[in-house]
Amino acid sequence: MTYMPVDGKPDRMHVGARALDLDKWIEINSDYESDLSQKHELLTNKHDEVFVSIPLGDAGSREVLALLSEHLPRIFPERWPSEVSVDSSLHPLEAASRLVQEDLCVMSQVGNDWILSAASLCFPSRWDVREKIGKNLLGIHGPVPHYAETIGTATQNIFDKLTVERPLWRVNWTVMDSGELHQPTAVRSPDAMEINSENIEQSLYFRRERQTLRKLPDSGDILFTIRTYSDTFAHVVEQFPDFRKHIGTTIAGSTPQLVDYKGWANILNELQSWSQS
Ligand code: HEM
């Protein structure tokens, strides 16, 4: 299990972007085969729900495919001993997305705005990529409480100042009552169990998104990758015992708007009792 962004401090919106070592751009783990087969299934059977593009993103998408085709055999020669095989009949971002566990978003600059111009988004955290295509950073983050007045300007600056030489990464997290990676809607999963003190450690999931930002040298677009990890609380505390105490104090420091946005209202009481016991 990787990434522990919860440290017990109150949950506040922050950018928290750090320099990315490009050799660590893409992560591959033992879930590769199952994640990739789920992506292939979604891209085949629900294509228009998980893949969007406008012509503005075509050049950047071709560049992403070229970069990945060079990167993967170099960094993971045991998986790709020669070259990657790519279906050239596909949109280049879809072809790229079928190689890695990450979701891929191309952002293109139009005037002062960074616009979502192509995305392969199989593992959304309860949002719909079809509603985001063609929108700028503020528009994409419209439903996120406090975004505009807290980190909106800082995020825009990161995009404006990003250089080819200095890519970035950051982590977002949430708690969910389902471990499914593909969570397209904001509603609670219909088969979600009632959370109680008996089942909480198996029923709540700590979901992390490891995100990277990389400026593409030729098109000038920016590639945003999202790698989603989800583990039960039981699994998390095995490796990070302090998580139990920290998640309670961190979530207690959330605003009511964030609690509402994240869908935590109906798990909050059980979560706090578990955390304090
Ligand atoms: C430095 C860059 C970025 C920062 C700091 C940032 C920050 C955030 C934060 C704090 C949230 C709230 C969700 C949570 O806390 O769980 C969020 C949600 C989201 N972000 Fe970003 N974000 C960045 C870049 C992007 C980009 C490039 C996209 C392009 C697709 C994007 C798409 C979204 C979407 C779709 C949501 C969910 C919105 C919804 O609920 O409809 N973000 N982001």
Residues whose N, C-alpha, C, O or C-beta is under 5 A from the ligand:
A	BS01	HEM	H14 V15 C105 R126 W127 I140 H141 P143 V144 T155 I158 N172 W173 T174 F224
